[in-house]
Amino acid sequence: MKKQIFWIFGLLQSCSLAFILFLIFDGFNSLSDGDFIGRDSQVVLSIAFPLFLLLTEYVIYERKG
C-alpha cells in the first residue's frame, strides 16, 4: 500500500514540476528577443529533471523502508 501511495504522489509531483518548468522556460523565451532555449531542449529539461528527481526519491524511499 505504501508503494502505491508513493507512486501516485511521486508521479503527481513529477508531472506538476515538469509542467512548471516548461512554463518557466516558455516565459523566458517570450521575454527574450531571440530564443532563450530551443523547444527541444525545453522539453528534454522539463522531463529529465523531474524524472531524475523521482528516481532519486525512489532510491531513498527503498533504502529507508
C-alpha positions in Angstrom: 0.0 0.0 0.0 2.8 2.4 0.8 4.5 1.9 -2.6 1.2 2.6 -4.3 0.9 5.9 -2.4 4.5 6.8 -3.2 4.0 6.2 -6.9 0.7 8.2 -7.0 2.1 11.2 -5.3 5.5 10.9 -6.9 4.1 10.9 -10.3 1.8 13.8 -9.5 4.8 15.7 -8.1 6.9 15.0 -11.2 4.2 15.9 -13.6 3.4 19.2 -11.9 7.2 20.0 -11.7 7.6 19.2 -15.4 4.7 21.5 -16.3 6.0 24.3 -14.1 9.5 24.1 -15.6 8.0 24.1 -19.1 6.1 27.2 -18.3 9.1 28.9 -16.8 11.2 28.2 -19.9 8.4 29.3 -22.1 8.2 32.6 -20.2 11.9 33.1 -20.6 11.5 32.5 -24.4 8.7 35.1 -24.6 10.7 37.7 -22.6 14.0 37.4 -24.6 14.5 38.8 -28.0 15.7 35.6 -29.6 15.4 32.0 -28.4 16.5 31.7 -24.8 16.4 27.9 -25.1 15.2 25.8 -28.0 11.9 23.9 -27.8 13.6 20.5 -28.0 15.9 21.4 -25.1 13.0 22.9 -23.2 11.0 19.6 -23.4 14.1 17.4 -22.6 14.9 19.5 -19.5 11.3 19.7 -18.4 11.1 15.9 -18.5 14.6 14.8 -17.5 14.9 16.8 -14.3 11.6 15.6 -12.7 12.3 12.0 -13.8 15.8 12.1 -12.2 14.3 13.6 -9.1 11.6 10.8 -8.9 14.3 8.2 -9.4 16.4 9.7 -6.6 13.4 9.8 -4.3 12.5 6.2 -5.1 16.1 5.0 -4.2 16.0 7.0 -0.9 12.5 5.6 -0.2 13.6 2.0 -0.8 16.7 2.3 1.4 14.6 3.8 4.3 11.7 1.5 4.0 
